[in-house]
Amino acid sequence: MLGVYPKILKNVNEKNIDKFKNYFNSNFFIFLEDAVKFEINENINIIFLNNPFDDIVMKEVIINIKASLIIKERKLYIIYFNPLLENLFLKNHFKKIFEIKSKAKTEVALYTNF
């Protein structure tokens, strides 16, 4: 599972990841990098987003995701909390396969490239 976070959130996210390591059979990584410049490793298959970027940055992140899938075709999941820019994923041929809604909006959505 991949998370790209600003430095200010690093310690909070490391503590949260430590809590969940015992429950998941997966490796968790935190990177402190510019999301636009971040190259997504071909072994990453789950990406977590919590409405982190504006549309300009999100478009670049999606380009990076798609580039990674060209390098190594694989099933990829994107867990997107508060998916305000979900239209960008749908326009780029990601399929929404699950969502949790509150009364007024989607709280979390799960997308895949397959």
N, C-alpha and C positions, 0 to 999 in steps of 0.2 A: 504494500500500500504506500502511496506517495503523497506527501504533503509539502507544499512550498509555502512558507510563511514569512512574514516580516520578523526581524530580530526581536522585536518587543514581545512576540508571542512564543518564542522558542521555549522558555522554561515551562510555561503553562502547558504547551503541547507535549513536551517530554514527560511531564507528570501524568497527563492523561493517557499517553501511549503505554507507560509502565503499568497502569491499572488494567489495560486490556490485553497485554501480551499473554497472560495466562489463559485467556478465553479464546483466542484466535490462533489458528495454525498458519500464521503468516508473518512475514517480516515487515516492520514498520520503519520508515525512514523519514527524517525531517531534513529539508534543505533550506538554507538561508541564501536564496539567490533571486535575482530578477527573473520573474516568471516568463517574460518575453524572451530572454536569452537562454532559459533553461532547456537543455536537451533531455527529452524523456527517454530513459533507458529502455532498451528493447525487452527487458524482463519485467517491466512494470505492467500489471494487469488490472489494478484498481487505482483510481484517482479520486481523492476527496476534495470537494470545493464547498466553501460556505459563503457564496456570493462575494467572492474576494476582489473582483476587478470591475472596472468600467468596461463598456463595450469595446473600446479600442484595444485594451490589453487582452480581453477575453478572446477577441478574434485572433490575435497572435498566439495565444495559448492553444487554441483549437488548431491552428496551422502546425504548431509543434507536435500536438497529439497525432494529427494525421501523418506528419512526416515520420514519426516513430512507427506508425502502423505500416507505412510503405517499406521501411527497413526490415521489419519483422511482422508479418501478418499474424495476428492473434486476436482472441476475444479480449476486449477491454471493457471494463465497467467504470462509469463515472457516477459517483454519489454526489449529488448537488443539493445542498441545503439552501433554502430561500432562493430558488432558481429564477431570479429576475430576468436573466438573459437566456432562458432556455430556447428561445427562438433561434439563437445562433447555433445551438447544437442540432436542432431539428433541420435547419437549412443545410447543415453540413453532413446530413445523412446518418446522424446518430438516432437511434430509436429509443423512445421512452418505454420502458418495460414495467415500471412500477412507480407509484406516487402515493404520498400521504398528504391528504388535504385537511385543512381546518375549514371553518365556515366560509372564509373569504378568499383563501389562496392556497396554493400548493406549498407545503412546508418542506418537503424533500422529494426528490425525484431520482430515479435510477435510469441511466442511459447505457446503451451498448452499441457497438459498431456492427453487430451481427443480427 
